[in-house]
Amino acid sequence: MFRQGTVFTPRQLCIGLIFLTLILFPIHAQTQGILLHPPIPTAPEGKTISILARCEGITSRVRIMRIYFKAPQQTSYRFVDMQQGADNWVGQIPSRFVTKDGVQYFITALLDDQSILTFPGFNPYNQPQEITVTPAPEPAPQPVQPPIVEPEQLLPTAEEAPALLQPEPEPVTIAAVDSTALLPAPEPAADSSAQFLILSPESHEALLPDDMILAVSFFADSSELDTASLQILLDGNDVTAFASKSPALITYEPRALKKGKHWIRVHASTLKGQSVPPAAVSFEIVAREKEKKISSRIRGHAFSDLRHEQFFMQKQAVGMAGADFSGQYGALEFGGNFFITSLEDKKYQPRNRYAFHLGTRWLGINAGDVYPQMNELILWGRRVRGLSGYVHLGFFNIDGVYGEVNRAVPSVVATTQDVGGQDSSYVVQYGVFRQNLIGIRPSFGSGRRFQLGFTVVKIKDDVGSLKYGLLPKDNVVMGPDITLSFLRNRIRFEAAVAFSLLTNNIYPGSTKKEELEDVFGSVDLPIDPKDIDSWLIINDSTTPLNPLELTSLAYRFQVRVNYFNNLITVGYKSIGPQYISLGNPWLRTDIQGLFFSDRVRLWQNRVYLSFGYEGMADNYSRQDDETVLDLRTLNYALTLYPGNKWPTVNINMRDHYRNNHLRSIYYDTLQVSDGPDFIPDTSYIARDSRERQLFRDFSVQASQNFNLLNLRHQIFLTYILSKNIDQFKATRLPGTLPQEMSNTIAMFSLTTNYRFPLKTTLSLAANQNKISLNQTVSYNSISLGGEYKIMGNRLTCYGEARYTMINNWMNAVKTGMNRAQIRLGANWQLASSHSLIADVNMMRNSGDIISANGKSSYDDILLRLRYDKYF
């Protein structure tokens, strides 16, 4: 609501519509549209990573966009679906997967015309984007605490200290304190653009004596924080010397406190001497016998999003809604989420999502869309719609899951009439069987120091779910895994083994025992396949038909050592050529080799040096009579966080080699009969299968905060070079294009914060892609934007103008496409927990590569209205 007496001048209203910057996207060359995304070079450990992407130059709508991600030494990817925003698709890599090992990811977009765009644009599965994760600061040694606690109470050990229950909480605003509260009155601050955020504890939270931990994040320009001015007061006592500090996070663990009410207050100032608004919170320590009475309020978020879009002269209205919530009562934790969209269609796999979980540390159940992780080689993060649960007793545990991996999608059938008038049907497109999964993993040990588990997963197509289907499958996968941890998890050993059996067509049913014995050389089998067909249907389509050959065996192991500021990982993996787990269908098979990485932290975690090596043999089994393809990857990275007045710099380089050791051009013999005498003529077809390539990626990203003309500025510079070098380029056959490609990107962005509530950004990007000797594509973009806050920062008006130029040179013939875009909108904070977003996005596309109903240009438009409620 508007405050009484608020008056808007014409100047304020105009500035409120100044153009807002869109983050510029590096571009990978593709001939039919491109997927644009700003790469994420670094991220802090344990924090959610937000990913933005969008598609340009396409003539079909994006239906699904996904982020696939994993740790560098993991074998398989997980994925999350991205959601469409006002101008971009937005997704998040959850905080629990952002570990010291780092994160690798790539993005895929499925269009209406069934084409797929990816980022990176070439071989994303094997050459993903990599994020360097900066480790969280280790707790500093705790000196003797001041006398504010009972002397007989002891500081909990690192193992006993609880982790934060909410790694990604919503911002908490400390309410005004009444006259009876223990908190002193807040002081005014000169620099209101910087602020603290208390992550833990919550205001008025009730805690057990050993559960207290203070975690404070510093917002915005953390490089300007004068860490020497930091002061933490606990019940009026200065405990600053006992806190652990990093440029982005402050943590403090007091000794067990007395029962009753307490308060904490955090003070600091900037390097300019201006005060930062203090953060304060009150909490209560309760007796251990009151543990069952402890409860925390439910946290949640709900939203609705309505949009109307006109894309390539096709109109569509889309509605979305969703909610998520979490809560705790004593030891019981619960939560859930749902997402629904008008794009839900039975012709595809589900786009709606829902889930609910309820459990304690020892017992729990999940319903809806679950993502079980039992064994990385067998079942690791695939969506299952059904039930999962666990019983974790420490010495013995059991995890289980049951549900639907794929729902039945009907076939497309057409009917025709023959000459006699008889109707006949034929399948235009085969559908998808409903595919059910059941899995169980018993284990011994809690996993903190030791755990031994054994996973069994069965996945089978339901042949009764589809009238017209193609090759229904039956799959059983099983194997053990073990984890050993030493010296407070500084040395960790992990290993997993798996074996699979897959029947590619269960329509014929199980084969006879006699027929199977003939396959094994008249061996007398101890079992009849028909006696175990409820467990696995075995017939001539089963692979491997002879399990003794071990072609479907997979195993991996790794050792991780975290000592002397080094995080070293070394391991080995081997995935057999016939190993198939439908619970992890993205696993690459017929590959084996060694991997190694080291990440060094220097200068109080302000400098990070990384090195990685991976040597793999692809097609090591040579089952297809092709040669072994050697894959070698070297990674180097340098990240600098000097802080204060120095720039932050990130330098990465990766070399990926592919070599199949072929040095000659082969000639295939082809015989054809010509003439009445049918005398065969012999001809030869040249086949150049040589592969010796170097794929080199190099990037430099730098950012710097500075003051100029009494204004605060932030500058970003990025340079990216990707180049594929064909080392047989000079000896390729005439008329054969060398397997080369290069991509060069330069970006500049300048953000300025004015003395009144205005922020503007100017961004430039230049991108040139050489696809082959005769084709070059360039993308250039310029944008100017800004945002202006009014009504006491409750209403943010924003705008953006962007112009993009795409040029394509093919055999010296130039074609092009231009896009002019304007976006206007506002974000209105209706109340402390309500917000409303409305914006319009208008785009004019023109150029000689556009052909739409005989026109050389067309307009796209997107109208959006979104409401969010936090509770």
ZAMARGU-4260 file (C-alpha; in steps of 0.2 Angstrom, whole numbers, plus 5000, padded with zeros to 4 digits):
<rodrens>
0) 5000/5000/5000 | 5006/5018/4997 | 5011/5028/5012 | 5000/5043/5015 | 5009/5059/5008
5) 5020/5049/4995 | 5022/5060/4979 | 5031/5054/4964 | 5040/5067/4953 | 5041/5065/4934
10) 5060/5062/4937 | 5056/5047/4948 | 5044/5039/4937 | 5055/5041/4922 | 5070/5034/4931
15) 5059/5020/4937 | 5058/5014/4919 | 5077/5015/4915 | 5083/4999/4907 | 5088/4984/4918
20) 5103/4974/4913 | 5102/4956/4907 | 5117/4946/4912 | 5126/4943/4895 | 5128/4926/4890
25) 5143/4917/4882 | 5137/4909/4866 | 5142/4892/4858 | 5140/4891/4840 | 5125/4881/4833
30) 5118/4882/4816 | 5100/4881/4822 | 5098/4891/4837 | 5110/4893/4852 | 5108/4890/4871
35) 5115/4905/4880 | 5122/4904/4898 | 5134/4914/4909 | 5146/4901/4916 | 5148/4900/4935
40) 5167/4900/4938 | 5166/4898/4957 | 5154/4895/4971 | 5155/4894/4990 | 5154/4877/4998
45) 5136/4872/5004 | 5127/4886/4995 | 5114/4884/4982 | 5120/4888/4964 | 5108/4898/4953
50) 5109/4894/4934 | 5102/4906/4921 | 5100/4901/4903 | 5090/4906/4887 | 5089/4901/4869
55) 5092/4913/4854 | 5089/4911/4836 | 5076/4897/4837 | 5060/4895/4828 | 5052/4883/4840
60) 5047/4885/4858 | 5057/4877/4872 | 5048/4863/4881 | 5060/4857/4894 | 5076/4864/4900
65) 5087/4854/4912 | 5103/4855/4922 | 5114/4839/4923 | 5127/4840/4937 | 5139/4829/4947
70) 5155/4830/4957 | 5171/4829/4945 | 5175/4811/4951 | 5157/4804/4951 | 5152/4792/4937
75) 5134/4798/4934 | 5124/4814/4933 | 5109/4820/4942 | 5097/4833/4934 | 5085/4846/4940
80) 5072/4854/4929 | 5073/4873/4926 | 5058/4884/4927 | 5054/4898/4914 | 5056/4915/4921
85) 5052/4932/4913 | 5066/4932/4901 | 5077/4917/4906 | 5075/4899/4912 | 5080/4897/4930
90) 5086/4882/4940 | 5096/4878/4955 | 5110/4865/4960 | 5105/4861/4978 | 5117/4866/4991
95) 5120/4848/4998 | 5128/4844/4981 | 5140/4859/4982 | 5155/4851/4990 | 5174/4854/4991
100) 5176/4842/4976 | 5168/4855/4965 | 5153/4853/4953 | 5152/4849/4934 | 5137/4853/4924
105) 5129/4855/4907 | 5112/4861/4901 | 5100/4854/4888 | 5085/4861/4880 | 5072/4851/4871
110) 5062/4861/4858 | 5044/4858/4851 | 5052/4851/4835 | 5061/4838/4845 | 5078/4846/4842
115) 5090/4848/4857 | 5102/4863/4861 | 5115/4861/4874 | 5128/4871/4884 | 5142/4868/4881
120) 5138/4866/4863 | 5150/4852/4859 | 5151/4835/4868 | 5143/4842/4884 | 5142/4825/4893
125) 5161/4822/4892 | 5166/4840/4893 | 5155/4848/4905 | 5157/4866/4913 | 5166/4865/4929
130) 5163/4876/4945 | 5177/4878/4958 | 5170/4877/4975 | 5178/4887/4989 | 5178/4877/5005
135) 5170/4884/5020 | 5182/4891/5034 | 5188/4878/5047 | 5183/4883/5065 | 5197/4892/5073
140) 5205/4885/5089 | 5194/4891/5104 | 5203/4900/5118 | 5195/4900/5136 | 5178/4908/5135
145) 5173/4923/5147 | 5164/4918/5163 | 5146/4919/5156 | 5142/4900/5156 | 5142/4887/5170
150) 5160/4880/5173 | 5155/4862/5173 | 5148/4862/5155 | 5160/4857/5141 | 5161/4863/5123
155) 5154/4850/5111 | 5166/4841/5100 | 5166/4844/5081 | 5157/4827/5079 | 5143/4832/5091
160) 5141/4850/5085 | 5125/4850/5074 | 5125/4856/5057 | 5113/4870/5052 | 5096/4863/5049
165) 5092/4875/5035 | 5107/4878/5024 | 5098/4890/5013 | 5086/4899/5024 | 5075/4914/5018
170) 5081/4931/5024 | 5076/4935/5042 | 5071/4952/5047 | 5073/4955/5066 | 5057/4962/5073
175) 5057/4977/5084 | 5060/4972/5103 | 5048/4977/5116 | 5053/4985/5133 | 5054/4968/5142
180) 5066/4960/5129 | 5084/4958/5133 | 5090/4965/5116 | 5097/4983/5117 | 5089/4996/5105
185) 5096/4995/5087 | 5108/5009/5082 | 5106/5019/5066 | 5119/5015/5052 | 5126/5027/5039
190) 5128/5014/5026 | 5111/5005/5023 | 5116/4996/5007 | 5126/4983/5017 | 5119/4972/5030
195) 5121/4956/5040 | 5109/4941/5039 | 5108/4930/5054 | 5106/4912/5047 | 5106/4904/5064
200) 5098/4904/5077 | 5081/4911/5073 | 5073/4925/5083 | 5065/4918/5099 | 5070/4900/5095
205) 5071/4887/5109 | 5087/4877/5109 | 5095/4863/5119 | 5111/4868/5128 | 5122/4860/5115
210) 5113/4865/5100 | 5117/4884/5099 | 5128/4890/5084 | 5128/4907/5077 | 5130/4909/5059
215) 5130/4926/5051 | 5131/4931/5032 | 5137/4948/5026 | 5127/4954/5012 | 5132/4964/4996
220) 5149/4972/4996 | 5158/4960/5008 | 5175/4966/5001 | 5172/4983/5009 | 5169/4975/5027
225) 5182/4980/5039 | 5185/4964/5048 | 5195/4972/5062 | 5180/4982/5067 | 5169/4966/5069
230) 5161/4964/5086 | 5150/4950/5093 | 5141/4953/5110 | 5133/4938/5119 | 5122/4944/5133
235) 5133/4960/5133 | 5150/4950/5134 | 5162/4953/5119 | 5166/4936/5112 | 5173/4942/5095
240) 5190/4933/5098 | 5181/4916/5098 | 5172/4917/5081 | 5178/4910/5065 | 5178/4923/5051
245) 5179/4923/5032 | 5174/4936/5019 | 5157/4930/5018 | 5152/4920/5034 | 5155/4922/5053
250) 5152/4908/5064 | 5153/4906/5083 | 5149/4891/5094 | 5148/4896/5113 | 5150/4883/5127
255) 5134/4876/5133 | 5124/4891/5140 | 5113/4892/5155 | 5095/4889/5154 | 5085/4905/5150
260) 5084/4919/5138 | 5100/4926/5129 | 5104/4938/5115 | 5117/4941/5102 | 5122/4956/5093
265) 5134/4959/5079 | 5142/4976/5075 | 5155/4981/5061 | 5159/4995/5050 | 5165/4997/5032
270) 5183/5002/5027 | 5176/5020/5025 | 5172/5020/5043 | 5153/5019/5040 | 5143/5008/5052
275) 5134/4993/5045 | 5117/4990/5052 | 5119/4978/5067 | 5111/4961/5067 | 5103/4955/5083
280) 5093/4940/5089 | 5086/4933/5105 | 5084/4915/5109 | 5081/4903/5124 | 5090/4889/5131
285) 5079/4875/5138 | 5082/4860/5149 | 5086/4844/5140 | 5071/4836/5148 | 5060/4849/5138
290) 5067/4842/5122 | 5050/4834/5117 | 5041/4851/5119 | 5053/4860/5107 | 5045/4865/5091
295) 5049/4877/5077 | 5037/4886/5066 | 5033/4880/5048 | 5043/4889/5034 | 5036/4889/5017
300) 5034/4898/5000 | 5019/4898/4988 | 5018/4906/4971 | 5007/4907/4956 | 5014/4913/4939
305) 5003/4917/4924 | 5010/4922/4907 | 5005/4925/4889 | 5017/4923/4875 | 5018/4925/4857
310) 5033/4916/4849 | 5036/4915/4831 | 5018/4921/4828 | 5011/4907/4838 | 5002/4912/4854
315) 5001/4902/4870 | 4995/4905/4888 | 5004/4896/4902 | 5000/4895/4920 | 5011/4888/4934
320) 5009/4887/4953 | 5019/4879/4967 | 5023/4878/4985 | 5036/4871/4997 | 5036/4870/5016
325) 5046/4863/5030 | 5045/4861/5048 | 5050/4852/5064 | 5042/4847/5080 | 5055/4840/5092
330) 5065/4826/5083 | 5051/4825/5069 | 5055/4834/5053 | 5042/4836/5039 | 5040/4845/5023
335) 5034/4844/5005 | 5033/4853/4989 | 5022/4853/4973 | 5023/4861/4956 | 5009/4861/4943
340) 5009/4868/4926 | 4996/4870/4912 | 5009/4862/4900 | 5006/4845/4909 | 5002/4833/4894
345) 4999/4814/4894 | 5009/4813/4878 | 5024/4816/4888 | 5032/4811/4905 | 5025/4821/4920
350) 5029/4839/4921 | 5020/4842/4937 | 5029/4837/4953 | 5024/4834/4971 | 5033/4826/4986
355) 5031/4825/5005 | 5043/4819/5018 | 5041/4814/5036 | 5054/4807/5047 | 5067/4808/5061
360) 5085/4804/5062 | 5081/4786/5063 | 5065/4783/5053 | 5057/4791/5039 | 5046/4790/5023
365) 5045/4800/5007 | 5030/4800/4995 | 5028/4807/4978 | 5043/4811/4967 | 5058/4805/4976
370) 5076/4804/4970 | 5084/4789/4979 | 5103/4787/4980 | 5108/4769/4984 | 5124/4765/4974
375) 5131/4777/4962 | 5133/4764/4949 | 5115/4757/4951 | 5103/4770/4957 | 5108/4788/4959
380) 5096/4802/4959 | 5083/4796/4945 | 5066/4802/4948 | 5054/4789/4955 | 5036/4793/4958
385) 5031/4782/4972 | 5037/4779/4990 | 5054/4778/4998 | 5059/4776/5016 | 5073/4772/5028
390) 5077/4764/5045 | 5094/4771/5051 | 5099/4763/5067 | 5118/4766/5065 | 5124/4748/5067
395) 5111/4742/5054 | 5101/4752/5041 | 5089/4749/5027 | 5084/4760/5013 | 5070/4756/5001
400) 5061/4763/4986 | 5046/4758/4975 | 5037/4767/4961 | 5036/4772/4943 | 5051/4777/4933
405) 5041/4781/4917 | 5023/4782/4915 | 5014/4775/4900 | 5013/4786/4885 | 5001/4780/4872
410) 5006/4776/4854 | 5001/4786/4840 | 4990/4775/4828 | 4983/4780/4811 | 4969/4771/4802
415) 4967/4769/4783 | 4955/4761/4771 | 4960/4749/4758 | 4952/4747/4741 | 4939/4735/4748
420) 4934/4748/4761 | 4942/4738/4775 | 4950/4748/4789 | 4968/4745/4794 | 4978/4752/4807
425) 4997/4756/4808 | 5008/4763/4822 | 5014/4780/4817 | 5024/4782/4833 | 5027/4769/4847
430) 5023/4774/4864 | 5032/4771/4881 | 5028/4757/4893 | 5025/4761/4911 | 5041/4756/4920
435) 5041/4751/4938 | 5056/4751/4950 | 5059/4742/4966 | 5075/4744/4976 | 5082/4740/4993
440) 5099/4743/5001 | 5103/4736/5018 | 5119/4742/5026 | 5130/4740/5042 | 5138/4755/5050
445) 5132/4774/5051 | 5144/4780/5037 | 5154/4792/5048 | 5168/4780/5050 | 5162/4764/5042
450) 5148/4757/5031 | 5145/4742/5021 | 5130/4741/5010 | 5122/4730/4997 | 5110/4736/4984
455) 5097/4727/4973 | 5086/4735/4960 | 5074/4728/4948 | 5066/4738/4934 | 5053/4731/4922
460) 5042/4737/4909 | 5023/4734/4911 | 5018/4726/4895 | 5000/4728/4899 | 5001/4747/4900
465) 5002/4749/4882 | 4993/4741/4867 | 5007/4744/4854 | 5024/4744/4862 | 5042/4740/4856
470) 5054/4729/4865 | 5049/4730/4884 | 5063/4727/4895 | 5067/4718/4912 | 5083/4724/4922
475) 5091/4717/4938 | 5106/4726/4945 | 5115/4722/4961 | 5131/4725/4970 | 5140/4730/4987
480) 5148/4747/4992 | 5159/4752/5006 | 5165/4768/5015 | 5179/4770/5027 | 5184/4786/5035
485) 5199/4790/5046 | 5206/4804/5056 | 5190/4814/5058 | 5185/4811/5039 | 5202/4819/5033
490) 5205/4802/5024 | 5190/4794/5016 | 5189/4778/5005 | 5174/4774/4995 | 5171/4759/4983
495) 5157/4751/4974 | 5154/4736/4963 | 5139/4732/4952 | 5133/4718/4941 | 5118/4719/4929
500) 5107/4708/4919 | 5096/4715/4905 | 5083/4707/4894 | 5079/4718/4880 | 5063/4710/4874
505) 5052/4701/4887 | 5037/4698/4875 | 5043/4680/4871 | 5044/4676/4889 | 5058/4665/4897
510) 5067/4653/4886 | 5067/4634/4890 | 5081/4626/4901 | 5087/4615/4887 | 5090/4629/4875
515) 5100/4639/4887 | 5110/4624/4891 | 5115/4623/4873 | 5121/4640/4874 | 5133/4636/4888
520) 5139/4620/4879 | 5127/4607/4886 | 5131/4612/4904 | 5118/4605/4916 | 5111/4621/4924
525) 5105/4620/4942 | 5089/4631/4939 | 5076/4633/4926 | 5074/4650/4919 | 5055/4648/4920
530) 5056/4646/4939 | 5064/4663/4941 | 5054/4673/4928 | 5046/4683/4942 | 5063/4689/4947
535) 5070/4691/4929 | 5064/4685/4912 | 5079/4676/4903 | 5079/4673/4884 | 5090/4675/4869
540) 5089/4694/4871 | 5096/4694/4889 | 5113/4702/4890 | 5125/4695/4895 | 5119/4678/4891
545) 5134/4671/4899 | 5137/4680/4915 | 5154/4672/4918 | 5161/4683/4905 | 5159/4698/4917
550) 5155/4710/4902 | 5142/4718/4913 | 5153/4721/4928 | 5156/4739/4934 | 5167/4745/4948
555) 5175/4761/4955 | 5185/4766/4970 | 5192/4782/4976 | 5203/4789/4990 | 5201/4807/4996
560) 5214/4815/5008 | 5211/4832/5015 | 5228/4837/5024 | 5240/4852/5024 | 5227/4863/5014
565) 5227/4850/5000 | 5211/4841/4995 | 5218/4826/4985 | 5207/4813/4976 | 5213/4798/4967
570) 5203/4784/4960 | 5199/4771/4946 | 5183/4765/4937 | 5178/4752/4925 | 5161/4751/4917
575) 5159/4735/4907 | 5152/4736/4889 | 5136/4726/4893 | 5133/4735/4909 | 5116/4743/4909
580) 5106/4750/4924 | 5089/4757/4920 | 5090/4766/4937 | 5105/4776/4930 | 5103/4776/4911
585) 5116/4791/4909 | 5130/4780/4914 | 5144/4779/4901 | 5149/4761/4897 | 5164/4752/4890
590) 5176/4764/4898 | 5189/4762/4911 | 5204/4772/4918 | 5212/4782/4932 | 5208/4800/4939
595) 5217/4811/4950 | 5214/4829/4957 | 5222/4841/4970 | 5215/4858/4976 | 5227/4868/4986
600) 5221/4882/4998 | 5234/4896/5001 | 5235/4913/5010 | 5221/4911/5022 | 5209/4903/5009
605) 5211/4918/4997 | 5221/4908/4984 | 5216/4892/4976 | 5226/4881/4965 | 5218/4866/4956
610) 5225/4852/4945 | 5216/4837/4938 | 5220/4822/4927 | 5209/4809/4919 | 5215/4795/4908
615) 5201/4784/4901 | 5201/4770/4888 | 5184/4771/4878 | 5179/4755/4870 | 5192/4745/4880
620) 5183/4729/4877 | 5184/4731/4857 | 5168/4721/4856 | 5163/4731/4840 | 5180/4727/4832
625) 5184/4746/4833 | 5200/4752/4840 | 5202/4759/4858 | 5200/4777/4860 | 5211/4785/4872
630) 5204/4800/4882 | 5216/4811/4892 | 5210/4827/4901 | 5221/4839/4910 | 5213/4853/4921
635) 5221/4868/4928 | 5214/4883/4938 | 5219/4898/4948 | 5207/4908/4959 | 5212/4924/4968
640) 5201/4932/4982 | 5213/4945/4988 | 5198/4956/4995 | 5197/4974/4999 | 5204/4985/4984
645) 5211/4971/4974 | 5201/4962/4960 | 5195/4944/4961 | 5202/4933/4947 | 5198/4916/4940
650) 5209/4907/4927 | 5204/4890/4920 | 5212/4879/4907 | 5207/4862/4901 | 5215/4851/4888
655) 5206/4836/4882 | 5215/4824/4870 | 5206/4810/4859 | 5217/4797/4850 | 5212/4781/4842
660) 5230/4777/4836 | 5224/4775/4818 | 5237/4782/4806 | 5231/4775/4789 | 5216/4778/4778
665) 5206/4762/4775 | 5198/4757/4759 | 5182/4746/4759 | 5180/4735/4744 | 5163/4736/4735
670) 5158/4724/4721 | 5143/4728/4709 | 5137/4719/4694 | 5135/4729/4678 | 5130/4724/4661
675) 5121/4708/4654 | 5135/4697/4658 | 5134/4702/4676 | 5153/4703/4677 | 5157/4710/4695
680) 5166/4727/4695 | 5177/4731/4710 | 5177/4748/4717 | 5184/4755/4733 | 5177/4768/4746
685) 5190/4777/4756 | 5186/4778/4775 | 5196/4790/4785 | 5193/4785/4804 | 5209/4793/4811
690) 5206/4803/4826 | 5219/4813/4835 | 5212/4829/4842 | 5215/4842/4855 | 5201/4852/4863
695) 5207/4867/4873 | 5196/4878/4884 | 5204/4894/4892 | 5195/4907/4902 | 5199/4922/4912
700) 5186/4931/4923 | 5189/4946/4934 | 5179/4958/4944 | 5183/4973/4954 | 5174/4986/4965
705) 5179/5004/4965 | 5174/5021/4968 | 5173/5035/4955 | 5165/5052/4955 | 5158/5048/4973
710) 5149/5033/4965 | 5151/5014/4968 | 5155/5004/4953 | 5158/4985/4949 | 5166/4980/4933
715) 5166/4962/4926 | 5178/4956/4912 | 5177/4939/4904 | 5187/4931/4890 | 5184/4913/4884
720) 5193/4903/4871 | 5187/4886/4865 | 5197/4878/4851 | 5196/4860/4843 | 5212/4856/4834
725) 5212/4842/4821 | 5230/4835/4820 | 5227/4826/4804 | 5220/4842/4796 | 5234/4843/4783
730) 5231/4825/4777 | 5212/4823/4776 | 5205/4817/4760 | 5200/4830/4747 | 5183/4836/4750
735) 5183/4831/4768 | 5182/4845/4781 | 5194/4844/4795 | 5186/4841/4812 | 5190/4859/4819
740) 5180/4872/4828 | 5184/4888/4838 | 5174/4899/4849 | 5180/4916/4856 | 5170/4926/4868
745) 5174/4943/4876 | 5162/4952/4888 | 5162/4968/4898 | 5149/4973/4911 | 5149/4989/4922
750) 5137/4991/4936 | 5135/5008/4945 | 5126/5012/4961 | 5120/5030/4963 | 5118/5041/4978
755) 5100/5039/4976 | 5091/5022/4975 | 5096/5019/4956 | 5107/5006/4949 | 5112/5004/4931
760) 5122/4992/4921 | 5130/4993/4904 | 5135/4976/4896 | 5144/4972/4880 | 5148/4955/4872
765) 5157/4949/4856 | 5157/4931/4851 | 5165/4923/4835 | 5163/4905/4831 | 5172/4896/4817
770) 5163/4880/4813 | 5173/4875/4798 | 5184/4881/4784 | 5169/4889/4775 | 5157/4894/4789
775) 5159/4907/4803 | 5145/4913/4815 | 5146/4929/4826 | 5135/4935/4840 | 5137/4953/4847
780) 5126/4960/4860 | 5124/4977/4869 | 5112/4980/4884 | 5108/4995/4895 | 5097/4994/4910
785) 5093/4999/4928 | 5082/4998/4942 | 5075/5012/4954 | 5067/5009/4971 | 5053/5020/4978
790) 5040/5019/4992 | 5054/5015/5005 | 5062/5001/4994 | 5045/4992/4993 | 5043/4995/4974
795) 5057/4992/4962 | 5054/4998/4944 | 5066/4990/4931 | 5069/4990/4913 | 5081/4984/4900
800) 5085/4987/4882 | 5096/4975/4872 | 5101/4973/4854 | 5108/4957/4847 | 5116/4954/4830
805) 5119/4937/4823 | 5129/4935/4807 | 5133/4919/4797 | 5146/4918/4784 | 5144/4902/4773
810) 5156/4901/4758 | 5158/4920/4759 | 5140/4923/4758 | 5133/4933/4773 | 5116/4931/4781
815) 5110/4939/4797 | 5097/4941/4810 | 5094/4956/4822 | 5084/4956/4838 | 5079/4972/4847
820) 5072/4969/4864 | 5063/4980/4877 | 5058/4974/4894 | 5048/4984/4908 | 5042/4979/4924
825) 5040/4981/4943 | 5042/4971/4959 | 5030/4977/4972 | 5034/4971/4990 | 5016/4971/4996
830) 5020/4967/5014 | 5035/4958/5023 | 5030/4941/5016 | 5020/4946/5000 | 5027/4951/4983
835) 5020/4954/4966 | 5029/4955/4949 | 5023/4961/4933 | 5032/4964/4917 | 5032/4964/4898
840) 5045/4958/4886 | 5044/4964/4868 | 5056/4958/4854 | 5057/4963/4836 | 5066/4950/4825
845) 5072/4954/4808 | 5085/4949/4795 | 5087/4939/4779 | 5088/4922/4788 | 5070/4924/4794
850) 5056/4917/4784 | 5039/4918/4792 | 5024/4919/4780 | 5034/4928/4768 | 5039/4942/4780
855) 5057/4947/4784 | 5053/4951/4802 | 5041/4946/4816 | 5038/4951/4834 | 5038/4941/4850
860) 5030/4946/4866 | 5029/4939/4884 | 5017/4946/4897 | 5020/4940/4915 | 5011/4941/4932
865) 5018/4932/4947 | 5013/4932/4965 | 5024/4925/4979 | 5020/4922/4997 | 5032/4917/5011
870) 5027/4911/5028
</rodrens>
